[in-house]
Every structure is written in C-alpha cells, then in structure tokens.
Amino acid sequence: SRRPFVWGRTGHERIVTRCDMYGTIDRDSPIDLQSMTRYMLEEVSVWDIIAELVLLTADPPPANPFDIDHTHLDNLPAKQQAITTGSLLHSLNGLLSTDCVWATPDVLRDMKHLALRHVHTLPSLE
C-alpha cells in the first residue's frame, strides 16, 4: 500500500531533508514527517499532520499547535476577521470532534473567544 506525502512548495528549507547529488536542498520534494512514517503502522489523522508541520516550522514551537494568535487577529481589518474567525471556528470544531491529543480545553477556550469576535465582526460583511 502506498502512503501519502506532504509537499511544501516554498519556505520549507528548515524541514526538507532531501538533497540532490550535489548536496543542494531539493526544494520540490516531499517533507519527511514522522506522522507520515507512522501512517503505514497506525491510524494517523490530518490533525496529527497539521500539528507536526506547525511544531516543525513555528519558532519557537507552541505548546499546542492549535493555539490561536489573537494578536494577529486584532491586526486584521473587520471583514478579514469575520472570514478568518469563521474558518478557524469551523476547523477547530472538526478538531474537537475527534479524540486527537490536541483537542484540549485550551482549544475550546480559544473557540469561545473566536465566536465572540466572529459575532462582533459579522456586520462588517454587509
């Protein structure tokens, strides 16, 4: 059976481990993830893959890869906040409906803040 691959197209030089025959990073290659290595042996969810990517690329890595950066949201225009918070709420709801290790009370706390922000910014979409 074949396993899926995760591909990064730009800005992933820190986590690419494949090099060409000259030792140059192969920018158009799959990213070697532990979650993808485990895929053949155990059940791996999309949440595991996302968490691993965030933990590999964020500097410093967050305690929970699904923590929301509310400061970033504060700096978005109201319309963009409404769209972004709606999308984040939808995604985090999917996470919380699983038994993923990252589905913590902190995620639910973030969802409550996102829901309030979302309701507040919805009128900007009119």
Secondary structure, 3 states (H helix, E strand, C coil): CCCCCEECCCCCCCCCCCECCCCCECCCCEECCHHHHHCCCCCCCHHHHHHHHHHHHCCCCCCCCCCCCHHHHHCCCHHHHHHHHHHHHHHHHHHHCCCCCCCCHHHHHHHHHHHHHHHHHHHHHC
